[in-house]
Amino acid sequence: MTKTTGKRSTRPAGENHRSRGHQPVGDIRRVHGRSSSHRGWFIATAVIVALAVAGLYVIHQNSHDKHSPAAGGGFKHVEGQPGKGSISPGFTLTSARGQQVSLSDFRGKNVLLYFQEGLMCEPCWTQIKDLEQNETALKTAGIDAIVSITTDPANLLSHKVGDEKLSTPVLSDPTMQVSRAYNANRYGMMGDMRDGHSFVLVAPNGTIGWRADYGGAPDYTMFLPTQQILADLDREKTR
């Protein structure tokens, strides 16, 4: 008797296909469906990531532009009043070292008044340090002295000045009489209860030779390099 060729010839065709690693048509469609779904999810995720990166770039650029020099070469600022050519309001205030300091003490010299926000404004103290580190450049520009004015009590300023090892006279104006006389309290982040970031150059004859208020809205610049201050001064004092 002749033997049959084996069980293989009696298996269903579909089972034979699966043994060879093939998928039925229905399975292929399901696999392709999942593949298409995964591709769609990946593309959507990539788009969202790209948009997020673009958004962060725009935010970074806007932040950078806000603290960058203005188109004219300097940081954005205005000239408050009293401005250039006006008589500088006189004052006598207590310094952080307990001394009485008057504007008249500097008659015959160019003195740069720096109105600042005080103890809670760390960039303001960094500004004083930067001014001290650039003393030679300031002298070359014709500035003989720098005096800072803020509204904190003298005893608290004493600790800060000592901790920061500053030589610049820092004067206390707790009643804001001097700050209001110069309208320096119009350019800070704390409304009119604090000074902003204002520089007033008082000439030897007691008149204002230059003024720049950097701390106003919307930029609220609380620090800028001394060289930039001098660049603005050089460009604007003769106008």
MDAnalysis code that builds the backbone (N, CA, C; Angstrom):
import MDAnalysis as mda
import numpy as np

u = mda.Universe.empty(717, n_residues=239, atom_resindex=np.repeat(np.arange(239), 3), trajectory=True)
u.add_TopologyAttr("name", ["N", "CA", "C"] * 239)
u.add_TopologyAttr("resid", np.arange(1, 240))
u.add_TopologyAttr("resname", ["MET", "THR", "LYS", "THR", "THR", "GLY", "LYS", "ARG", "SER", "THR", "ARG", "PRO", "ALA", "GLY", "GLU", "ASN", "HIS", "ARG", "SER", "ARG", "GLY", "HIS", "GLN", "PRO", "VAL", "GLY", "ASP", "ILE", "ARG", "ARG", "VAL", "HIS", "GLY", "ARG", "SER", "SER", "SER", "HIS", "ARG", "GLY", "TRP", "PHE", "ILE", "ALA", "THR", "ALA", "VAL", "ILE", "VAL", "ALA", "LEU", "ALA", "VAL", "ALA", "GLY", "LEU", "TYR", "VAL", "ILE", "HIS", "GLN", "ASN", "SER", "HIS", "ASP", "LYS", "HIS", "SER", "PRO", "ALA", "ALA", "GLY", "GLY", "GLY", "PHE", "LYS", "HIS", "VAL", "GLU", "GLY", "GLN", "PRO", "GLY", "LYS", "GLY", "SER", "ILE", "SER", "PRO", "GLY", "PHE", "THR", "LEU", "THR", "SER", "ALA", "ARG", "GLY", "GLN", "GLN", "VAL", "SER", "LEU", "SER", "ASP", "PHE", "ARG", "GLY", "LYS", "ASN", "VAL", "LEU", "LEU", "TYR", "PHE", "GLN", "GLU", "GLY", "LEU", "MET", "CYS", "GLU", "PRO", "CYS", "TRP", "THR", "GLN", "ILE", "LYS", "ASP", "LEU", "GLU", "GLN", "ASN", "GLU", "THR", "ALA", "LEU", "LYS", "THR", "ALA", "GLY", "ILE", "ASP", "ALA", "ILE", "VAL", "SER", "ILE", "THR", "THR", "ASP", "PRO", "ALA", "ASN", "LEU", "LEU", "SER", "HIS", "LYS", "VAL", "GLY", "ASP", "GLU", "LYS", "LEU", "SER", "THR", "PRO", "VAL", "LEU", "SER", "ASP", "PRO", "THR", "MET", "GLN", "VAL", "SER", "ARG", "ALA", "TYR", "ASN", "ALA", "ASN", "ARG", "TYR", "GLY", "MET", "MET", "GLY", "ASP", "MET", "ARG", "ASP", "GLY", "HIS", "SER", "PHE", "VAL", "LEU", "VAL", "ALA", "PRO", "ASN", "GLY", "THR", "ILE", "GLY", "TRP", "ARG", "ALA", "ASP", "TYR", "GLY", "GLY", "ALA", "PRO", "ASP", "TYR", "THR", "MET", "PHE", "LEU", "PRO", "THR", "GLN", "GLN", "ILE", "LEU", "ALA", "ASP", "LEU", "ASP", "ARG", "GLU", "LYS", "THR", "ARG"])
u.atoms.positions = np.array([
    [0.860, -1.202, 0.000],
    [0.000, 0.000, 0.000],
    [0.885, 1.237, 0.000],
    [0.463, 2.178, -0.784],
    [1.234, 3.423, -0.849],
    [0.887, 4.317, 0.316],
    [1.952, 4.895, 1.069],
    [1.712, 5.786, 2.211],
    [1.353, 7.188, 1.738],
    [0.527, 7.818, 2.572],
    [0.230, 9.242, 2.270],
    [1.442, 10.071, 2.563],
    [1.499, 11.304, 2.034],
    [2.670, 12.185, 2.189],
    [2.719, 12.874, 3.532],
    [1.788, 12.620, 4.459],
    [1.882, 13.177, 5.824],
    [0.736, 14.092, 6.154],
    [0.751, 14.492, 7.433],
    [-0.310, 15.327, 7.965],
    [-0.321, 16.722, 7.381],
    [0.851, 17.133, 6.843],
    [0.933, 18.502, 6.358],
    [-0.082, 18.775, 5.286],
    [-0.369, 17.822, 4.469],
    [-1.288, 18.033, 3.355],
    [-2.722, 18.162, 3.819],
    [-3.015, 17.775, 5.093],
    [-4.394, 17.838, 5.567],
    [-4.675, 19.072, 6.407],
    [-3.672, 19.984, 6.710],
    [-3.891, 21.182, 7.514],
    [-4.611, 22.252, 6.719],
    [-5.434, 23.017, 7.428],
    [-6.115, 24.129, 6.730],
    [-5.109, 25.107, 6.154],
    [-5.504, 25.740, 5.060],
    [-4.576, 26.658, 4.368],
    [-4.148, 27.812, 5.257],
    [-5.115, 28.370, 6.042],
    [-4.766, 29.512, 6.902],
    [-3.734, 29.136, 7.925],
    [-3.869, 27.926, 8.500],
    [-2.915, 27.487, 9.501],
    [-1.558, 27.307, 8.889],
    [-1.519, 26.853, 7.651],
    [-0.247, 26.683, 6.955],
    [0.434, 28.014, 6.766],
    [-0.363, 29.071, 6.456],
    [0.212, 30.410, 6.270],
    [0.799, 30.931, 7.573],
    [0.090, 30.708, 8.684],
    [0.578, 31.232, 9.962],
    [1.877, 30.571, 10.357],
    [2.034, 29.289, 10.014],
    [3.276, 28.596, 10.357],
    [4.452, 29.182, 9.624],
    [4.196, 29.877, 8.532],
    [5.281, 30.500, 7.761],
    [5.512, 31.953, 8.157],
    [4.790, 32.396, 9.168],
    [5.011, 33.771, 9.634],
    [4.139, 34.784, 8.957],
    [3.190, 34.419, 8.165],
    [2.299, 35.359, 7.480],
    [1.125, 35.693, 8.366],
    [0.533, 36.888, 8.183],
    [-0.651, 37.324, 8.913],
    [-1.851, 37.332, 7.975],
    [-3.017, 36.958, 8.493],
    [-4.233, 37.084, 7.680],
    [-4.472, 38.535, 7.325],
    [-5.282, 38.744, 6.283],
    [-5.528, 40.093, 5.783],
    [-6.059, 40.987, 6.887],
    [-6.975, 40.493, 7.739],
    [-7.534, 41.297, 8.828],
    [-6.460, 41.755, 9.779],
    [-5.502, 40.891, 10.127],
    [-4.422, 41.250, 11.023],
    [-3.525, 42.308, 10.409],
    [-3.268, 42.196, 9.118],
    [-2.424, 43.173, 8.433],
    [-3.049, 44.550, 8.515],
    [-4.371, 44.617, 8.338],
    [-5.053, 45.915, 8.408],
    [-4.930, 46.519, 9.807],
    [-5.079, 45.619, 10.825],
    [-4.969, 46.137, 12.190],
    [-3.571, 46.657, 12.466],
    [-2.540, 45.951, 12.001],
    [-1.153, 46.395, 12.185],
    [-0.920, 47.710, 11.483],
    [-1.392, 47.804, 10.230],
    [-1.224, 49.046, 9.481],
    [-1.967, 50.183, 10.167],
    [-3.160, 49.889, 10.740],
    [-3.926, 50.917, 11.440],
    [-3.163, 51.448, 12.633],
    [-2.565, 50.526, 13.426],
    [-1.780, 50.959, 14.582],
    [-0.572, 51.764, 14.149],
    [0.091, 51.346, 13.043],
    [1.266, 52.064, 12.539],
    [0.909, 53.483, 12.131],
    [-0.232, 53.618, 11.424],
    [-0.665, 54.947, 11.000],
    [-0.998, 55.817, 12.208],
    [-1.616, 55.201, 13.227],
    [-1.964, 55.943, 14.444],
    [-0.711, 56.430, 15.150],
    [0.298, 55.567, 15.225],
    [1.555, 55.944, 15.874],
    [2.242, 57.079, 15.120],
    [2.221, 56.992, 13.788],
    [2.838, 58.063, 12.980],
    [2.124, 59.383, 13.209],
    [0.784, 59.336, 13.266],
    [0.013, 60.558, 13.505],
    [0.319, 61.163, 14.863],
    [0.430, 60.304, 15.878],
    [0.746, 60.771, 17.234],
    [2.128, 61.396, 17.267],
    [3.079, 60.760, 16.574],
    [4.453, 61.275, 16.547],
    [4.521, 62.632, 15.864],
    [3.801, 62.775, 14.752],
    [3.811, 64.047, 14.023],
    [3.184, 65.150, 14.870],
    [2.062, 64.827, 15.531],
    [1.396, 65.822, 16.378],
    [2.303, 66.251, 17.517],
    [2.984, 65.271, 18.142],
    [3.910, 65.603, 19.233],
    [5.052, 66.485, 18.744],
    [5.595, 66.156, 17.569],
    [6.692, 66.937, 17.006],
    [6.274, 68.375, 16.746],
    [5.047, 68.564, 16.253],
    [4.533, 69.906, 15.984],
    [4.409, 70.703, 17.287],
    [3.861, 70.032, 18.330],
    [3.692, 70.705, 19.628],
    [5.042, 71.107, 20.198],
    [6.028, 70.211, 20.124],
    [7.374, 70.521, 20.628],
    [7.983, 71.689, 19.855],
    [7.824, 71.669, 18.534],
    [8.368, 72.751, 17.710],
    [7.746, 74.090, 18.077],
    [6.408, 74.091, 18.291],
    [5.725, 75.319, 18.679],
    [6.191, 75.796, 20.047],
    [6.398, 74.849, 20.976],
    [6.865, 75.213, 22.317],
    [8.247, 75.829, 22.257],
    [9.137, 75.222, 21.456],
    [10.494, 75.763, 21.301],
    [10.447, 77.158, 20.696],
    [9.599, 77.332, 19.687],
    [9.471, 78.651, 19.055],
    [8.963, 79.685, 20.053],
    [7.980, 79.257, 20.895],
    [7.452, 80.168, 21.902],
    [8.502, 80.575, 22.910],
    [9.307, 79.602, 23.375],
    [10.380, 79.913, 24.320],
    [11.412, 80.841, 23.698],
    [11.680, 80.663, 22.416],
    [12.636, 81.537, 21.729],
    [12.134, 82.979, 21.684],
    [10.832, 83.112, 21.378],
    [10.250, 84.460, 21.329],
    [10.321, 85.121, 22.696],
    [9.982, 84.336, 23.757],
    [10.046, 84.875, 25.114],
    [11.458, 85.297, 25.458],
    [12.430, 84.462, 25.095],
    [13.834, 84.793, 25.367],
    [14.254, 86.059, 24.643],
    [13.854, 86.164, 23.377],
    [14.235, 87.339, 22.600],
    [13.606, 88.599, 23.171],
    [12.316, 88.505, 23.559],
    [11.661, 89.671, 24.140],
    [12.333, 90.090, 25.434],
    [12.697, 89.102, 26.263],
    [13.382, 89.416, 27.522],
    [14.734, 90.039, 27.248],
    [15.454, 89.508, 26.253],
    [16.763, 90.045, 25.906],
    [16.642, 91.459, 25.374],
    [15.666, 91.674, 24.501],
    [15.476, 93.000, 23.926],
    [15.117, 94.017, 25.000],
    [14.346, 93.572, 26.002],
    [13.917, 94.490, 27.058],
    [15.105, 95.037, 27.816],
    [16.170, 94.243, 27.966],
    [17.323, 94.665, 28.723],
    [18.494, 95.048, 27.834],
    [18.249, 95.139, 26.560],
    [19.290, 95.524, 25.629],
    [19.263, 97.029, 25.411],
    [20.404, 97.576, 24.942],
    [20.416, 99.002, 24.641],
    [19.359, 99.376, 23.613],
    [18.813, 100.573, 23.759],
    [17.818, 101.050, 22.814],
    [18.466, 101.345, 21.470],
    [17.640, 101.645, 20.482],
    [18.132, 101.856, 19.121],
    [19.153, 102.979, 19.064],
    [19.018, 103.988, 19.917],
    [19.948, 105.108, 19.910],
    [21.285, 104.806, 20.541],
    [21.461, 103.590, 21.074],
    [22.743, 103.216, 21.632],
    [22.721, 103.087, 23.140],
    [21.656, 103.510, 23.810],
    [21.612, 103.447, 25.264],
    [20.412, 102.674, 25.759],
    [20.379, 102.419, 27.055],
    [19.212, 101.779, 27.645],
    [18.025, 102.736, 27.612],
    [16.847, 102.180, 27.494],
    [15.652, 103.022, 27.422],
    [15.499, 103.829, 28.703],
    [15.261, 105.095, 28.561],
    [15.066, 105.951, 29.720],
    [14.378, 107.234, 29.292],
    [13.948, 107.980, 30.285],
    [13.345, 109.282, 30.043],
    [14.106, 110.316, 30.861],
    [13.808, 111.572, 30.622],
    [14.379, 112.655, 31.422],
    [13.251, 113.281, 32.238],
    [13.262, 112.988, 33.539],
    [12.239, 113.548, 34.403],
    [12.504, 115.018, 34.698],
    [11.645, 115.575, 35.508],
    [11.770, 116.986, 35.896],
    [11.948, 117.096, 37.412],
    [12.813, 117.998, 37.872],
    [13.557, 119.002, 37.111],
    [14.641, 118.368, 36.243],
    [14.735, 118.889, 35.032],
    [15.671, 118.349, 34.068],
    [16.821, 119.285, 33.802],
    [17.493, 119.026, 32.691],
    [18.702, 119.757, 32.333],
    [18.457, 121.267, 32.292],
    [19.351, 122.001, 32.947],
    [19.253, 123.452, 32.985],
    [18.525, 123.992, 34.205],
    [17.818, 123.097, 34.937],
    [17.084, 123.525, 36.132],
    [18.027, 123.640, 37.333],
    [17.631, 124.455, 38.303],
    [18.375, 124.542, 39.552],
    [18.129, 123.265, 40.358],
    [19.174, 122.650, 40.844],
    [19.045, 121.415, 41.615],
    [18.492, 121.719, 43.004],
    [17.420, 121.061, 43.414],
    [16.902, 121.264, 44.776],
    [17.963, 120.904, 45.819],
    [18.194, 121.811, 46.756],
    [19.176, 121.542, 47.795],
    [18.659, 120.557, 48.830],
    [19.581, 119.955, 49.581],
    [19.177, 119.001, 50.621],
    [20.309, 118.800, 51.620],
    [19.940, 118.328, 52.781],
    [20.866, 117.830, 53.796],
    [20.256, 116.561, 54.359],
    [20.966, 115.451, 54.232],
    [20.458, 114.148, 54.666],
    [21.518, 113.413, 55.488],
    [21.058, 112.432, 56.262],
    [21.964, 111.617, 57.068],
    [22.459, 110.439, 56.233],
    [23.771, 110.240, 56.280],
    [24.352, 109.138, 55.519],
    [24.322, 107.852, 56.341],
    [24.618, 106.743, 55.667],
    [24.674, 105.452, 56.347],
    [25.754, 105.430, 57.422],
    [26.697, 106.323, 57.361],
    [27.771, 106.407, 58.351],
    [27.465, 107.428, 59.446],
    [26.234, 107.946, 59.417],
    [25.817, 108.850, 60.474],
    [26.217, 110.295, 60.287],
    [26.737, 110.654, 59.123],
    [27.164, 112.026, 58.849],
    [26.056, 112.807, 58.153],
    [26.073, 114.125, 58.345],
    [25.149, 114.998, 57.628],
    [25.821, 115.421, 56.314],
    [25.157, 115.132, 55.213],
    [25.707, 115.433, 53.889],
    [24.746, 116.360, 53.161],
    [25.290, 117.462, 52.646],
    [24.481, 118.451, 51.922],
    [24.939, 118.526, 50.476],
    [23.996, 118.869, 49.597],
    [24.367, 119.064, 48.198],
    [25.366, 120.201, 48.073],
    [25.246, 121.205, 48.910],
    [26.159, 122.356, 48.852],
    [27.604, 121.964, 49.167],
    [27.798, 120.797, 49.796],
    [29.164, 120.329, 50.069],
    [29.931, 120.081, 48.776],
    [29.211, 119.911, 47.689],
    [29.848, 119.565, 46.414],
    [29.860, 120.736, 45.435],
    [29.564, 121.911, 45.933],
    [29.589, 123.088, 45.051],
    [30.984, 123.247, 44.437],
    [31.022, 123.496, 43.148],
    [32.296, 123.582, 42.424],
    [32.722, 122.249, 41.820],
    [31.920, 121.192, 42.036],
    [32.241, 119.873, 41.491],
    [31.049, 119.322, 40.700],
    [31.350, 118.376, 39.838],
    [30.299, 117.612, 39.169],
    [29.962, 116.410, 40.045],
    [28.757, 116.382, 40.594],
    [28.360, 115.271, 41.445],
    [27.186, 114.532, 40.808],
    [27.304, 113.225, 40.750],
    [26.254, 112.388, 40.158],
    [25.383, 111.828, 41.274],
    [24.130, 112.258, 41.308],
    [23.171, 111.728, 42.280],
    [22.534, 110.464, 41.706],
    [22.562, 109.423, 42.508],
    [21.971, 108.154, 42.080],
    [20.834, 107.801, 43.035],
    [19.583, 107.983, 42.577],
    [18.406, 107.623, 43.351],
    [18.083, 106.151, 43.082],
    [17.909, 105.374, 44.164],
    [17.694, 103.934, 43.986],
    [16.701, 103.392, 45.013],
    [16.236, 102.155, 44.777],
    [15.127, 101.591, 45.550],
    [15.485, 101.172, 46.965],
    [16.753, 100.920, 47.245],
    [17.125, 100.637, 48.619],
    [17.436, 99.193, 48.944],
    [17.216, 98.828, 50.199],
    [17.710, 97.574, 50.746],
    [17.242, 96.337, 49.997],
    [16.019, 96.326, 49.511],
    [15.469, 95.133, 48.875],
    [15.830, 95.012, 47.401],
    [16.525, 95.997, 46.888],
    [16.898, 95.991, 45.460],
    [18.371, 95.633, 45.317],
    [18.658, 94.347, 45.230],
    [20.050, 93.919, 45.132],
    [20.760, 94.470, 43.894],
    [20.081, 94.543, 42.732],
    [20.754, 95.139, 41.565],
    [21.187, 96.589, 41.804],
    [20.482, 97.294, 42.688],
    [20.851, 98.689, 42.975],
    [22.205, 98.760, 43.667],
    [22.468, 97.798, 44.553],
    [23.759, 97.765, 45.245],
    [24.853, 97.265, 44.312],
    [24.487, 96.374, 43.422],
    [25.438, 95.953, 42.382],
    [25.799, 97.142, 41.506],
    [24.832, 98.026, 41.281],
    [25.089, 99.230, 40.495],
    [26.131, 100.116, 41.175],
    [26.006, 100.303, 42.493],
    [26.981, 101.125, 43.210],
    [28.365, 100.489, 43.130],
    [28.439, 99.181, 43.276],
    [29.728, 98.485, 43.166],
    [30.348, 98.706, 41.792],
    [29.508, 98.620, 40.766],
    [30.013, 98.802, 39.405],
    [30.512, 100.232, 39.199],
    [29.817, 101.191, 39.764],
    [30.269, 102.586, 39.680],
    [31.615, 102.761, 40.369],
    [31.777, 102.149, 41.529],
    [33.043, 102.261, 42.254],
    [34.180, 101.585, 41.503],
    [33.874, 100.481, 40.852],
    [34.905, 99.774, 40.092],
    [35.317, 100.530, 38.838],
    [34.497, 101.478, 38.418],
    [34.798, 102.266, 37.219],
    [35.089, 103.728, 37.578],
    [35.715, 103.923, 38.721],
    [36.008, 105.275, 39.208],
    [36.870, 106.055, 38.219],
    [37.848, 105.392, 37.641],
    [38.737, 106.073, 36.692],
    [37.970, 106.579, 35.481],
    [37.085, 105.747, 34.940],
    [36.291, 106.158, 33.780],
    [35.372, 107.314, 34.131],
    [34.824, 107.304, 35.347],
    [33.957, 108.393, 35.790],
    [34.746, 109.699, 35.917],
    [35.939, 109.602, 36.477],
    [36.782, 110.793, 36.610],
    [37.140, 111.349, 35.233],
    [37.437, 110.439, 34.299],
    [37.777, 110.862, 32.933],
    [36.605, 111.579, 32.280],
    [35.389, 111.163, 32.626],
    [34.188, 111.792, 32.074],
    [33.850, 113.099, 32.791],
    [34.640, 113.454, 33.799],
    [34.420, 114.725, 34.488],
    [33.535, 114.641, 35.714],
    [33.231, 113.423, 36.178],
    [32.399, 113.252, 37.366],
    [33.309, 113.169, 38.589],
    [33.152, 114.111, 39.501],
    [34.041, 114.198, 40.665],
    [33.571, 113.359, 41.842],
    [32.277, 113.163, 41.966],
    [31.748, 112.432, 43.126],
    [30.415, 111.785, 42.784],
    [30.109, 110.726, 43.535],
    [28.825, 110.042, 43.393],
    [28.168, 109.999, 44.771],
    [26.895, 110.293, 44.806],
    [26.114, 110.222, 46.035],
    [24.839, 109.453, 45.729],
    [24.550, 108.436, 46.543],
    [23.327, 107.663, 46.348],
    [22.289, 108.087, 47.383],
    [21.021, 108.110, 46.970],
    [19.920, 108.502, 47.845],
    [18.821, 107.446, 47.760],
    [18.358, 107.006, 48.924],
    [17.249, 106.054, 48.977],
    [16.396, 106.365, 50.195],
    [15.310, 105.654, 50.374],
    [14.336, 106.032, 51.404],
    [14.408, 105.188, 52.670],
    [15.324, 104.247, 52.763],
    [15.440, 103.407, 53.953],
    [16.086, 104.174, 55.108],
    [15.822, 103.754, 56.348],
    [16.419, 104.413, 57.515],
    [17.945, 104.292, 57.516],
    [18.611, 105.297, 58.044],
    [20.072, 105.338, 58.026],
    [20.699, 104.171, 58.780],
    [20.089, 103.742, 59.896],
    [20.692, 102.658, 60.671],
    [20.682, 101.334, 59.908],
    [19.635, 101.098, 59.120],
    [19.594, 99.886, 58.308],
    [20.558, 99.983, 57.124],
    [20.653, 101.152, 56.547],
    [21.597, 101.360, 55.450],
    [23.033, 101.167, 55.931],
    [23.288, 101.522, 57.191],
    [24.629, 101.368, 57.742],
    [25.095, 99.923, 57.669],
    [24.218, 98.996, 58.016],
    [24.576, 97.574, 57.966],
    [24.844, 97.132, 56.528],
    [24.002, 97.567, 55.625],
    [24.150, 97.154, 54.226],
    [25.433, 97.707, 53.619],
    [25.686, 98.968, 53.845],
    [26.905, 99.591, 53.307],
    [28.146, 98.905, 53.876],
    [28.087, 98.573, 55.176],
    [29.215, 97.869, 55.789],
    [29.400, 96.478, 55.217],
    [28.302, 95.762, 55.042],
    [28.380, 94.403, 54.492],
    [28.923, 94.411, 53.069],
    [28.518, 95.415, 52.294],
    [28.940, 95.491, 50.890],
    [30.296, 96.167, 50.725],
    [30.826, 96.729, 51.829],
    [32.135, 97.406, 51.818],
    [32.152, 98.542, 50.782],
    [31.161, 99.401, 50.851],
    [31.032, 100.498, 49.901],
    [31.641, 101.776, 50.471],
    [32.225, 102.560, 49.601],
    [32.773, 103.863, 50.009],
    [31.875, 105.016, 49.563],
    [30.953, 104.751, 48.660],
    [30.030, 105.776, 48.170],
    [29.093, 106.233, 49.289],
    [28.919, 107.537, 49.485],
    [27.945, 107.997, 50.476],
    [26.532, 107.574, 50.064],
    [25.843, 106.881, 50.976],
    [24.457, 106.478, 50.742],
    [23.609, 107.239, 51.754],
    [22.729, 108.099, 51.264],
    [21.960, 108.988, 52.121],
    [20.539, 108.482, 52.323],
    [20.034, 108.707, 53.539],
    [18.694, 108.271, 53.901],
    [17.697, 109.416, 53.749],
    [16.625, 109.140, 53.006],
    [15.570, 110.128, 52.770],
    [14.227, 109.523, 53.176],
    [14.046, 109.225, 54.474],
    [12.859, 108.477, 54.916],
    [11.542, 109.212, 54.710],
    [11.550, 110.537, 54.707],
    [10.309, 111.286, 54.481],
    [10.038, 111.505, 52.995],
    [10.996, 111.128, 52.152],
    [10.919, 111.271, 50.700],
    [10.847, 112.735, 50.257],
    [11.237, 113.636, 51.117],
    [11.194, 115.051, 50.754],
    [12.103, 115.347, 49.564],
    [13.315, 114.801, 49.597],
    [14.268, 115.034, 48.507],
    [13.860, 114.239, 47.265],
    [13.443, 112.998, 47.474],
    [13.029, 112.160, 46.342],
    [11.883, 112.800, 45.571],
    [10.940, 113.367, 46.286],
    [9.805, 114.027, 45.628],
    [10.227, 115.340, 44.986],
    [11.183, 116.038, 45.592],
    [11.664, 117.290, 45.007],
    [12.282, 117.040, 43.633],
    [12.902, 115.863, 43.485],
    [13.505, 115.490, 42.198],
    [12.575, 114.595, 41.377],
    [11.391, 114.278, 41.916],
    [10.461, 113.365, 41.232],
    [11.108, 112.027, 40.895],
    [12.063, 111.614, 41.711],
    [12.756, 110.347, 41.465],
    [11.901, 109.151, 41.859],
    [10.821, 109.395, 42.590],
    [9.944, 108.299, 43.012],
    [8.878, 107.967, 41.970],
    [9.027, 108.493, 40.796],
    [8.059, 108.218, 39.727],
    [8.524, 107.117, 38.783],
    [9.696, 106.528, 39.075],
    [10.296, 105.621, 38.095],
    [10.711, 104.281, 38.697],
    [9.959, 103.803, 39.675],
    [10.291, 102.529, 40.287],
    [9.168, 101.525, 40.181],
    [9.451, 100.287, 40.582],
    [8.468, 99.216, 40.524],
    [7.496, 99.260, 41.701],
    [7.812, 100.058, 42.723],
    [6.995, 100.102, 43.929],
    [6.062, 101.309, 43.953],
    [5.694, 101.799, 42.789],
    [4.837, 102.973, 42.737],
    [5.608, 104.201, 43.180],
    [4.924, 105.135, 43.831],
    [5.603, 106.367, 44.232],
    [6.137, 106.294, 45.662],
    [6.169, 105.079, 46.249],
    [6.663, 104.916, 47.614],
    [8.159, 104.647, 47.672],
    [8.770, 104.460, 46.515],
    [10.210, 104.208, 46.441],
    [10.775, 104.941, 45.241],
    [12.082, 105.209, 45.305],
    [12.750, 105.760, 44.131],
    [12.940, 104.659, 43.106],
    [13.235, 105.076, 41.880],
    [13.465, 104.104, 40.822],
    [14.940, 103.896, 40.584],
    [15.388, 104.206, 39.395],
    [16.795, 104.047, 39.032],
    [17.168, 105.291, 38.229],
    [17.373, 106.384, 38.958],
    [17.542, 107.693, 38.324],
    [18.929, 108.274, 38.601],
    [19.497, 108.888, 37.570],
    [20.787, 109.561, 37.696],
    [20.610, 111.033, 37.354],
    [21.115, 111.890, 38.230],
    [21.042, 113.330, 38.017],
    [22.444, 113.897, 38.202],
    [22.988, 114.490, 37.166],
    [24.319, 115.088, 37.244],
    [24.176, 116.569, 37.573],
    [24.668, 116.933, 38.750],
    [24.613, 118.325, 39.189],
    [25.946, 118.986, 38.848],
    [25.878, 120.066, 38.099],
    [27.071, 120.770, 37.636],
    [27.681, 121.599, 38.776],
    [28.914, 122.085, 38.596],
    [29.584, 122.881, 39.634],
    [28.804, 124.115, 40.075],
    [27.969, 124.665, 39.190],
    [27.207, 125.872, 39.550],
    [25.853, 125.549, 40.180],
    [25.582, 124.270, 40.415],
    [24.340, 123.888, 41.084],
    [23.164, 123.619, 40.166],
    [23.361, 123.689, 38.878],
    [22.286, 123.362, 37.935],
    [22.418, 121.911, 37.476],
    [21.330, 121.381, 36.943],
    [21.344, 120.012, 36.441],
    [21.924, 120.001, 35.030],
    [23.007, 119.236, 34.873],
    [23.659, 119.160, 33.571],
    [23.184, 117.999, 32.731],
    [22.621, 116.989, 33.376],
    [22.139, 115.794, 32.655],
    [21.283, 114.985, 33.605],
    [20.270, 114.333, 33.050],
    [19.410, 113.468, 33.857],
    [18.940, 112.294, 33.019],
    [18.878, 111.111, 33.644],
    [18.356, 109.910, 32.977],
    [17.626, 109.055, 34.007],
    [16.347, 108.793, 33.756],
    [15.529, 107.941, 34.624],
    [15.317, 106.609, 33.912],
    [16.006, 105.579, 34.380],
    [15.991, 104.278, 33.713],
    [14.952, 103.322, 34.285],
    [14.409, 103.609, 35.455],
    [13.622, 102.600, 36.150],
    [12.146, 102.548, 35.828],
    [11.679, 103.317, 34.861],
    [10.242, 103.386, 34.611],
    [9.662, 102.225, 33.838],
    [8.327, 102.170, 33.838],
    [7.609, 101.132, 33.088],
    [7.826, 101.349, 31.589],
    [7.805, 100.285, 30.788],
    [7.545, 98.902, 31.212],
    [8.806, 98.101, 31.485],
    [9.980, 98.695, 31.329],
    [11.221, 97.925, 31.392],
    [11.769, 97.751, 32.802],
    [11.636, 98.775, 33.644],
    [12.118, 98.716, 35.020],
    [13.572, 98.262, 35.095],
    [14.418, 98.947, 34.385],
    [15.841, 98.643, 34.422],
    [16.405, 99.026, 35.782],
    [16.982, 98.062, 36.496],
    [17.521, 98.303, 37.830],
    [19.043, 98.197, 37.869],
    [19.644, 97.895, 36.750],
    [21.106, 97.869, 36.657],
    [21.501, 98.075, 35.207],
    [22.555, 98.839, 35.006],
    [23.151, 98.945, 33.685],
    [24.633, 99.247, 33.863],
    [25.460, 98.790, 32.944],
    [26.902, 98.992, 33.083],
    [27.258, 100.474, 33.136],
    [28.247, 100.798, 33.951],
    [28.692, 102.185, 34.068],
    [29.082, 102.759, 32.715],
    [29.710, 101.955, 31.889],
    [30.116, 102.437, 30.566],
    [28.913, 102.873, 29.748],
    [27.771, 102.199, 29.944],
    [26.570, 102.593, 29.215],
    [26.014, 103.907, 29.746],
    [26.090, 104.092, 31.056],
    [25.669, 105.366, 31.643],
    [26.507, 106.505, 31.059],
    [27.803, 106.285, 30.996],
    [28.701, 107.317, 30.478],
    [28.466, 107.570, 28.986],
    [28.105, 106.516, 28.254],
    [27.805, 106.690, 26.826],
    [26.567, 107.546, 26.645],
    [25.537, 107.292, 27.458],
    [24.314, 108.102, 27.397],
    [24.612, 109.551, 27.805],
    [25.424, 109.706, 28.839],
    [25.797, 111.043, 29.290],
    [26.527, 111.814, 28.197],
    [27.481, 111.163, 27.572],
    [28.267, 111.816, 26.526],
    [27.402, 112.210, 25.341],
    [26.429, 111.368, 25.015],
    [25.577, 111.637, 23.852],
    [24.530, 112.699, 24.120],
    [24.074, 112.803, 25.377],
    [22.914, 113.633, 25.665],
    [23.216, 114.970, 26.365],
    [24.370, 115.080, 26.986],
    [24.608, 116.277, 27.811],
    [24.726, 117.555, 27.000],
    [25.081, 117.437, 25.712],
    [25.245, 118.625, 24.892],
    [24.001, 118.949, 24.065],
    [22.980, 118.145, 24.161],
    [21.774, 118.377, 23.365],
    [20.987, 119.561, 23.909],
])
